[in-house]
Amino acid sequence: MLVTVRAAHRRGLLKGWRGDIGADTTPVPAWHQPPRERRGLASVELTAGWHYCGGAEEGIFGHSASLLVAASRRHRAGHPQAGERVSRHPQLALGLVLDTPGKRVGPSAVHSLTQLAPFGFPTGLLAADRAYTDQITEHFAQPVRTLGYQLVLDYKQQHRGVQGIHQGALLVDGSLACPAIPHALTHATTGLNDKAVRNLADGTELSKRIAGREPYFLKLKESADERGAIRLQCPASGPSPAVVCPRFNQVHRVPASRPAVVDLTDMRATAAHSAAKPTVPIPQGERLRPLPQDQLPRICQKPTITVRPGALGKLDKFRQDRHYLHPTWQDAYRPERANIEGLNGRAKSHGISDPTKRLAHGRVAQTILLALMICSINLHILFSWDQTTRTQTTGTSHGVTAFAGSASTPPTRQGCRRPQGRRSARPSETPAPQAGITHARPQPRNASRTRTIPKHQADDRQATASGTDRVRITPRTTPGNAKIPPDQSDRTGSCELFLS
């Protein structure tokens, strides 16, 4: 399946891709009967199991296919006002692993991501559903961060809200926040059902609370290094603090700011003033009698902390790099999830949901057949992309040639134009060359390849050959290696079609 990915990469079709990937599992039904517990009969397909889709009560007996897709987000900064998302690359299937349902979900995705490393693709966001969030840290989150990807996750209803504490900072919906964040903002999503998450709209009370969380989250000080470790700092520290914290001012002895004249017509200067920033609610007793420094949370003692992959232990599977339900999360998670669901739908329309097209027994045979189907889907995606964008591709030494060709003819397995069938040659002023004569036209400088076709098809192609094709007629040989003259072959010869 990576043949099509390599071909698209060599032709520059993935230059506009920023490394965003959508991951998901889709059911692949099996042809054999499921096990019958009442009669004590097991299934012939020993590696198959029951795959339960999200929200479905009845399972599908078969395997689970872990797919990766080259996804895209709406806008780099996450602003919905930037316009609709425009894909700059074909949304190809990048990885496929077939396994037993519910088994090795995280390691299957990690294995597919590892296979993409030799290509040198950029590493961006990885959007995954709740099946991957439930994976233990060592199976999914930690190796994915080590590869350089940033996670964008969703949670189950019981996992929303406060999820734990790390170095004094609260883990709120996958993001570390100030330990003194207001209670109403902390529990804005506690017990929130899936319907409220899907139907989240601007201007509602929930969206206002989600926006109110933003200043209290720890700020990114240093991006991930080669080991995936990042540096976070207190929101009240730095040259541009997001909040005003009396505790921070007392511990670090920050002098009071001098009065300054602010131009209220300047929105940027007004927002940068300390009076326009939220104040961290500190208990009144602590204001009058500050706590000793050793009794304060770790993030309050030193404003900067280092977070490494797996540093949160079991809680690290919840940590993500976009604030949950924030506009930046919406502009990344929803489009990428739509991309992977679109690939699942395209795969089902090509027959992976029909077990009669995969009658072979065993997971290995099923994997080979499914890989051929996904490869065919990628070829159709590349052909559709070329029709839509009219991308000018150049031939390479790879086995799959350029996907450009006739606008109404899909590419064949060799990547060339499909023969149009026999056509009646119209009378023209220039007669067609006779058998045994080589007819050549000006060729480009790049090398050409040959393919042998029957002579009766070559006679028809001589009338419709393009400017980059040349036909050479060769006589057919008898079993005794005696050559038959071209004029006596009576359509028994063969020809070689040179394709640029």
C-alpha positions as CSV (number, residue, x, y, z in Angstrom):
1,M,0.0,0.0,0.0
2,L,2.9,2.3,0.6
3,V,3.7,2.1,-3.2
4,T,1.1,4.7,-3.9
5,V,2.2,6.9,-1.0
6,R,5.8,6.7,-2.3
7,A,4.7,7.6,-5.8
8,A,2.7,10.6,-4.6
9,H,5.6,11.8,-2.5
10,R,8.1,11.6,-5.4
11,R,5.8,13.6,-7.6
12,G,5.4,16.3,-5.0
13,L,1.7,15.8,-4.4
14,L,2.2,15.8,-0.6
15,K,4.1,19.1,-0.5
16,G,1.0,20.9,0.9
17,W,0.6,18.3,3.7
18,R,1.6,19.5,7.1
19,G,1.8,16.1,8.7
20,D,-1.7,15.9,10.2
21,I,-3.1,12.4,10.5
22,G,-6.4,10.9,11.4
23,A,-6.5,7.4,13.0
24,D,-9.5,5.1,13.3
25,T,-10.5,1.5,13.3
26,T,-13.2,0.1,10.9
27,P,-14.8,-3.3,10.9
28,V,-13.9,-5.9,8.3
29,P,-16.6,-8.6,8.3
30,A,-15.5,-12.3,8.0
31,W,-17.1,-14.8,5.6
32,H,-17.1,-17.6,8.1
33,Q,-19.8,-18.1,10.7
34,P,-19.3,-16.8,14.2
35,P,-18.9,-19.2,17.2
36,R,-22.0,-20.8,18.5
37,E,-21.8,-21.1,22.3
38,R,-25.0,-23.1,22.7
39,R,-23.8,-25.8,20.4
40,G,-20.2,-25.5,21.6
41,L,-18.8,-24.7,18.2
42,A,-16.0,-22.4,17.5
43,S,-15.5,-20.3,14.4
44,V,-13.1,-21.4,11.6
45,E,-11.7,-17.9,11.6
46,L,-9.8,-18.2,14.9
47,T,-8.4,-14.6,14.8
48,A,-11.7,-12.9,14.3
49,G,-13.9,-11.4,16.9
50,W,-16.8,-9.0,17.6
51,H,-16.2,-5.4,16.5
52,Y,-18.5,-2.9,18.2
53,C,-18.8,0.5,16.5
54,G,-19.5,3.6,18.6
55,G,-23.0,3.6,19.9
56,A,-23.9,0.2,18.4
57,E,-25.4,-2.6,20.5
58,E,-24.8,-5.4,18.0
59,G,-21.3,-6.3,17.0
60,I,-19.9,-7.3,13.6
61,F,-18.0,-10.6,13.5
62,G,-14.7,-10.2,11.7
63,H,-11.4,-8.2,12.1
64,S,-10.7,-4.6,12.8
65,A,-8.6,-2.5,10.3
66,S,-6.6,0.3,11.8
67,L,-6.3,3.0,9.1
68,L,-4.3,6.3,8.9
69,V,-5.3,9.1,6.5
70,A,-3.4,12.2,5.5
71,A,-5.7,14.7,7.0
72,S,-5.9,18.5,7.1
73,R,-7.2,21.1,9.6
74,R,-9.1,24.3,8.9
75,H,-6.5,26.9,9.8
76,R,-3.0,26.8,11.2
77,A,-3.9,29.3,14.0
78,G,-7.3,27.7,14.6
79,H,-9.3,30.8,13.7
80,P,-12.8,30.0,12.3
81,Q,-12.9,33.4,10.6
82,A,-10.0,32.4,8.4
83,G,-12.4,30.8,5.9
84,E,-13.3,27.2,5.0
85,R,-10.7,24.5,5.0
86,V,-9.1,23.9,1.6
87,S,-7.2,20.7,1.2
88,R,-3.8,21.1,-0.5
89,H,-3.0,17.4,-0.9
90,P,-4.7,14.1,-1.7
91,Q,-6.1,12.5,1.4
92,L,-4.4,9.1,0.9
93,A,-4.5,6.1,3.2
94,L,-1.1,6.0,4.9
95,G,-1.3,2.9,7.0
96,L,-3.2,-0.3,7.4
97,V,-3.0,-3.0,10.1
98,L,-5.5,-5.8,10.4
99,D,-6.0,-7.4,13.8
100,T,-8.5,-8.9,16.2
101,P,-11.1,-6.4,17.3
102,G,-10.2,-4.7,20.6
103,K,-6.6,-6.1,20.5
104,R,-3.5,-4.0,20.0
105,V,-5.4,-0.9,18.9
106,G,-2.7,1.5,20.0
107,P,0.3,-0.5,18.9
108,S,-1.2,-1.0,15.4
109,A,-1.4,2.8,14.9
110,V,2.1,3.2,16.2
111,H,3.4,0.6,13.8
112,S,1.9,2.4,10.9
113,L,3.3,5.7,12.0
114,T,6.8,4.1,12.3
115,Q,6.6,3.0,8.7
116,L,6.1,6.6,7.6
117,A,9.3,7.8,9.3
118,P,11.7,6.9,6.4
119,F,9.7,9.2,4.0
120,G,10.7,12.3,6.0
121,F,7.2,13.6,6.3
122,P,6.5,16.4,8.7
123,T,4.9,15.5,12.0
124,G,1.8,17.4,12.9
125,L,-1.4,16.7,14.8
126,L,-2.8,13.2,15.3
127,A,-6.6,13.1,15.9
128,A,-7.9,9.9,17.4
129,D,-11.2,8.9,18.9
130,R,-12.0,7.5,22.4
131,A,-10.8,4.0,21.5
132,Y,-7.2,5.3,21.4
133,T,-7.7,7.4,24.6
134,D,-8.4,4.3,26.5
135,Q,-5.1,2.7,25.6
136,I,-2.4,2.7,28.3
137,T,0.3,5.3,28.0
138,E,3.0,2.9,26.9
139,H,0.9,1.5,24.0
140,F,-0.1,4.7,22.3
141,A,0.4,8.2,23.8
142,Q,4.1,7.8,24.8
143,P,5.4,6.3,21.5
144,V,3.3,8.7,19.4
145,R,4.8,11.8,21.2
146,T,8.3,10.3,20.9
147,L,7.8,10.2,17.1
148,G,7.0,13.9,17.2
149,Y,3.2,14.0,16.8
150,Q,0.8,16.1,18.9
151,L,-2.3,14.5,20.1
152,V,-5.9,15.8,19.7
153,L,-8.2,13.5,21.7
154,D,-11.8,13.1,22.8
155,Y,-13.0,11.6,26.1
156,K,-15.8,9.5,27.5
157,Q,-18.4,11.1,29.7
158,Q,-16.9,9.8,32.9
159,H,-13.4,11.1,32.0
160,R,-14.4,14.8,31.3
161,G,-13.4,17.5,33.8
162,V,-10.6,17.2,36.4
163,Q,-8.5,14.1,35.6
164,G,-5.6,14.4,38.0
165,I,-2.7,16.5,39.4
166,H,0.9,16.8,38.1
167,Q,3.5,18.8,40.0
168,G,0.7,20.8,41.6
169,A,-1.0,21.7,38.3
170,L,-4.5,20.4,37.7
171,L,-5.1,18.2,34.6
172,V,-8.3,19.5,33.2
173,D,-9.6,17.8,30.1
174,G,-6.0,16.9,29.0
175,S,-4.4,20.3,29.7
176,L,-2.4,21.4,32.8
177,A,-4.0,24.4,34.5
178,C,-3.3,26.7,37.4
179,P,-4.2,25.0,40.7
180,A,-6.3,28.0,41.7
181,I,-8.5,28.0,38.6
182,P,-12.1,28.9,39.4
183,H,-14.3,26.0,40.3
184,A,-17.0,26.8,37.7
185,L,-14.4,26.7,34.9
186,T,-12.8,23.6,36.2
187,H,-16.0,21.5,36.2
188,A,-17.5,23.1,33.1
189,T,-17.4,19.7,31.3
190,T,-17.8,17.4,34.3
191,G,-20.5,14.8,33.4
192,L,-21.1,16.4,30.0
193,N,-22.8,14.0,27.6
194,D,-21.8,13.4,24.0
195,K,-24.7,15.2,22.5
196,A,-23.7,18.5,24.2
197,V,-20.2,18.1,22.9
198,R,-21.3,17.5,19.3
199,N,-23.8,20.4,19.4
200,L,-21.6,22.9,21.0
201,A,-22.4,26.4,19.6
202,D,-21.0,29.8,20.1
203,G,-22.6,32.1,22.6
204,T,-23.8,29.4,24.9
205,E,-22.9,29.2,28.6
206,L,-20.7,26.2,28.0
207,S,-18.7,27.9,25.2
208,K,-18.2,31.0,27.5
209,R,-16.8,28.8,30.2
210,I,-14.5,27.0,27.7
211,A,-13.2,30.3,26.6
212,G,-12.8,31.5,30.2
213,R,-10.4,28.6,30.9
214,E,-7.9,29.8,28.4
215,P,-5.9,32.3,30.6
216,Y,-5.5,29.7,33.4
217,F,-3.8,27.0,31.4
218,L,-0.1,26.7,31.6
219,K,1.7,28.4,28.8
220,L,4.1,26.6,26.4
221,K,7.6,27.9,27.0
222,E,9.7,25.5,24.9
223,S,8.4,23.1,22.2
224,A,9.1,19.4,22.2
225,D,12.7,18.3,21.8
226,E,14.0,15.2,20.2
227,R,12.8,13.1,23.1
228,G,9.3,14.7,23.1
229,A,9.8,16.7,26.3
230,I,8.2,20.2,26.6
231,R,8.6,23.1,29.0
232,L,5.5,24.8,30.6
233,Q,5.3,27.8,32.7
234,C,2.8,29.4,35.1
235,P,0.3,31.7,33.4
236,A,1.2,34.6,35.7
237,S,4.9,34.5,34.8
238,G,6.8,35.8,31.9
239,P,6.9,39.2,30.2
240,S,3.3,38.8,29.1
241,P,1.3,37.2,31.9
242,A,-2.2,35.9,31.1
243,V,-3.5,36.4,34.6
244,V,-2.8,38.4,37.7
245,C,-1.9,36.1,40.7
246,P,-1.4,37.6,44.2
247,R,0.3,34.3,45.2
248,F,2.8,34.6,42.4
249,N,3.5,38.2,43.3
250,Q,4.1,37.3,47.0
251,V,6.4,34.3,46.4
252,H,8.5,35.9,43.7
253,R,8.3,39.4,45.1
254,V,7.1,41.1,42.0
255,P,7.0,44.9,42.5
256,A,3.7,46.7,41.9
257,S,3.3,48.1,38.5
258,R,3.5,51.8,38.0
259,P,0.5,53.8,36.9
260,A,0.4,54.2,33.2
261,V,-1.8,56.0,30.7
262,V,-3.6,53.6,28.4
263,D,-5.2,54.6,25.1
264,L,-8.6,53.0,25.3
265,T,-9.0,53.2,21.5
266,D,-6.0,50.9,21.2
267,M,-7.4,47.4,21.6
268,R,-4.0,45.8,21.9
269,A,-2.8,48.1,24.6
270,T,-6.0,47.8,26.5
271,A,-5.9,44.0,26.5
272,A,-2.2,44.0,27.6
273,H,-2.9,46.1,30.8
274,S,-3.1,44.2,34.0
275,A,-6.5,45.6,34.8
276,A,-8.0,43.8,31.8
277,K,-6.7,40.4,32.8
278,P,-8.5,38.0,35.1
279,T,-7.3,37.7,38.7
280,V,-6.6,34.3,40.2
281,P,-9.0,33.8,43.2
282,I,-6.8,33.3,46.3
283,P,-8.4,32.5,49.7
284,Q,-8.7,35.6,51.9
285,G,-6.8,33.9,54.7
286,E,-3.8,33.3,52.4
287,R,-3.9,37.0,51.4
288,L,-3.6,38.1,55.0
289,R,-1.2,35.3,56.1
290,P,0.8,33.8,53.1
291,L,1.6,30.1,53.3
292,P,5.2,28.9,53.6
293,Q,6.8,28.3,50.2
294,D,7.3,24.6,50.9
295,Q,3.5,24.1,51.4
296,L,2.7,25.6,48.0
297,P,2.2,23.5,44.9
298,R,5.2,22.8,42.9
299,I,4.1,25.0,40.0
300,C,3.7,27.9,42.5
301,Q,7.2,27.4,43.9
302,K,9.0,27.4,40.6
303,P,7.0,28.8,37.6
304,T,8.5,26.4,35.1
305,I,8.1,22.6,34.8
306,T,9.3,20.0,32.4
307,V,6.8,17.4,31.0
308,R,8.3,14.4,29.4
309,P,6.4,11.6,27.5
310,G,4.9,9.3,30.1
311,A,5.8,11.6,33.0
312,L,2.2,11.7,34.2
313,G,2.0,7.9,34.5
314,K,-1.5,6.6,33.9
315,L,-2.8,10.1,33.4
316,D,-0.6,10.7,30.4
317,K,-3.1,9.0,28.1
318,F,-5.5,11.9,28.7
319,R,-3.0,14.7,28.0
320,Q,-3.3,16.4,24.7
321,D,-1.8,19.4,22.9
322,R,-5.1,21.3,22.1
323,H,-7.4,22.7,24.8
324,Y,-10.5,20.5,24.8
325,L,-13.5,22.0,23.0
326,H,-11.6,25.2,22.4
327,P,-11.8,26.7,18.8
328,T,-8.3,25.4,18.1
329,W,-9.4,21.9,19.1
330,Q,-12.6,22.2,17.0
331,D,-10.6,23.3,13.9
332,A,-8.2,20.4,14.3
333,Y,-10.3,17.4,15.6
334,R,-13.5,17.7,13.6
335,P,-12.0,18.1,10.1
336,E,-9.4,15.3,10.7
337,R,-12.1,13.0,12.0
338,A,-14.2,13.8,9.0
339,N,-11.3,12.9,6.8
340,I,-10.8,9.4,8.3
341,E,-14.5,8.8,8.3
342,G,-14.6,9.7,4.6
343,L,-11.9,7.2,3.9
344,N,-13.8,4.5,5.8
345,G,-16.9,5.3,3.7
346,R,-14.9,5.1,0.5
347,A,-13.4,1.8,1.6
348,K,-16.8,0.3,2.3
349,S,-18.1,1.4,-1.1
350,H,-15.1,-0.4,-2.6
351,G,-16.2,-3.7,-1.0
352,I,-14.3,-4.1,2.3
353,S,-17.6,-4.5,4.1
354,D,-18.6,-7.3,1.7
355,P,-17.1,-10.6,2.9
356,T,-17.9,-12.4,-0.4
357,K,-15.1,-10.5,-2.0
358,R,-12.6,-11.9,0.5
359,L,-13.2,-15.6,0.7
360,A,-9.6,-16.5,1.7
361,H,-9.1,-18.0,5.2
362,G,-6.8,-16.6,7.8
363,R,-5.7,-13.1,8.9
364,V,-2.6,-13.1,6.6
365,A,-4.7,-13.7,3.5
366,Q,-7.3,-11.2,4.6
367,T,-4.5,-8.6,5.2
368,I,-3.1,-9.1,1.6
369,L,-6.5,-8.8,0.0
370,L,-7.4,-5.7,2.1
371,A,-4.1,-4.1,1.3
372,L,-4.8,-4.5,-2.4
373,M,-8.2,-2.9,-2.0
374,I,-6.8,0.1,-0.1
375,C,-4.0,0.4,-2.8
376,S,-6.7,0.5,-5.4
377,I,-8.6,3.2,-3.4
378,N,-5.4,5.3,-3.3
379,L,-5.0,5.0,-7.0
380,H,-8.5,6.3,-7.5
381,I,-7.9,9.1,-5.0
382,L,-4.7,10.2,-7.0
383,F,-6.6,10.0,-10.3
384,S,-9.4,12.1,-8.9
385,W,-7.0,14.6,-7.4
386,D,-5.2,14.9,-10.8
387,Q,-8.5,15.5,-12.6
388,T,-9.5,18.1,-10.0
389,T,-6.3,20.1,-9.7
390,R,-4.7,19.2,-13.1
391,T,-1.4,18.7,-11.3
392,Q,1.5,18.5,-13.8
393,T,3.4,15.3,-12.8
394,T,6.7,14.0,-14.2
395,G,7.6,10.4,-14.8
396,T,10.2,8.8,-12.5
397,S,11.9,5.4,-12.3
398,H,9.3,4.1,-10.0
399,G,7.0,1.2,-11.2
400,V,3.9,3.4,-11.1
401,T,4.0,6.1,-13.8
402,A,2.4,9.5,-13.8
403,F,-1.3,9.5,-13.1
404,A,-2.0,12.1,-15.7
405,G,-3.7,11.0,-18.8
406,S,-7.1,11.1,-20.5
407,A,-9.6,13.1,-18.4
408,S,-12.2,10.4,-18.9
409,T,-10.1,7.3,-18.5
410,P,-8.9,6.0,-15.1
411,P,-5.3,4.7,-14.8
412,T,-4.5,1.1,-15.2
413,R,-2.3,-1.0,-12.9
414,Q,0.8,0.3,-14.7
415,G,-0.4,3.9,-14.3
416,C,-0.9,4.4,-18.0
417,R,-3.9,5.3,-20.1
418,R,-6.3,2.4,-20.7
419,P,-6.6,1.4,-24.3
420,Q,-9.7,2.8,-25.8
421,G,-10.5,-0.4,-27.7
422,R,-10.7,-0.9,-31.5
423,R,-11.5,2.2,-33.5
424,S,-12.1,2.5,-37.2
425,A,-9.3,4.6,-38.6
426,R,-10.5,7.6,-40.4
427,P,-9.0,8.2,-43.9
428,S,-6.2,10.7,-43.6
429,E,-3.8,12.2,-46.0
430,T,-0.8,10.5,-44.4
431,P,-1.1,6.7,-44.8
432,A,-0.3,4.5,-41.8
433,P,3.1,2.8,-41.9
434,Q,3.2,-0.8,-43.1
435,A,4.1,-3.8,-40.9
436,G,7.8,-4.2,-40.3
437,I,8.5,-0.4,-40.6
438,T,9.4,1.5,-37.4
439,H,7.4,4.7,-37.0
440,A,8.9,7.2,-34.6
441,R,8.0,10.7,-33.5
442,P,10.1,13.3,-31.6
443,Q,10.8,12.0,-28.1
444,P,11.6,13.9,-24.9
445,R,15.0,13.6,-23.3
446,N,13.9,11.4,-20.5
447,A,14.2,7.7,-20.7
448,S,11.3,5.6,-22.1
449,R,10.0,2.1,-21.3
450,T,8.5,-0.6,-23.5
451,R,5.4,-2.8,-23.4
452,T,4.4,-5.5,-25.8
453,I,0.9,-5.5,-27.3
454,P,-0.7,-7.6,-30.1
455,K,-0.3,-6.4,-33.6
456,H,-3.9,-5.9,-34.4
457,Q,-4.1,-3.4,-31.5
458,A,-1.0,-1.7,-32.8
459,D,-2.6,-1.2,-36.2
460,D,-5.4,0.7,-34.6
461,R,-3.1,2.7,-32.4
462,Q,-1.0,3.8,-35.3
463,A,-3.9,6.1,-36.3
464,T,-4.4,7.5,-32.8
465,A,-0.9,7.5,-31.4
466,S,-0.1,10.6,-29.4
467,G,3.0,12.8,-29.9
468,T,4.9,11.0,-27.2
469,D,4.3,7.4,-28.4
470,R,6.1,5.5,-31.1
471,V,5.2,2.0,-32.3
472,R,7.7,-0.6,-33.6
473,I,6.4,-3.7,-35.3
474,T,8.3,-6.9,-34.8
475,P,7.4,-10.2,-36.6
476,R,6.2,-13.2,-34.7
477,T,8.5,-16.2,-34.5
478,T,7.4,-19.8,-35.1
479,P,8.3,-22.6,-32.6
480,G,11.2,-23.4,-34.8
481,N,12.5,-19.8,-34.5
482,A,11.8,-19.2,-38.2
483,K,10.7,-15.6,-38.7
484,I,7.5,-15.0,-40.6
485,P,7.7,-12.1,-43.1
486,P,5.6,-9.1,-42.0
487,D,3.5,-9.2,-45.2
488,Q,2.6,-12.9,-44.6
489,S,2.0,-12.7,-40.8
490,D,-1.8,-11.9,-41.2
491,R,-2.1,-10.1,-37.9
492,T,0.1,-12.7,-36.1
493,G,2.9,-10.3,-35.2
494,S,3.5,-8.2,-32.1
495,C,4.6,-4.7,-31.4
496,E,6.3,-2.7,-28.7
497,L,4.7,0.5,-27.5
498,F,7.2,3.0,-26.1
499,L,5.7,5.0,-23.3
500,S,7.4,8.2,-22.1
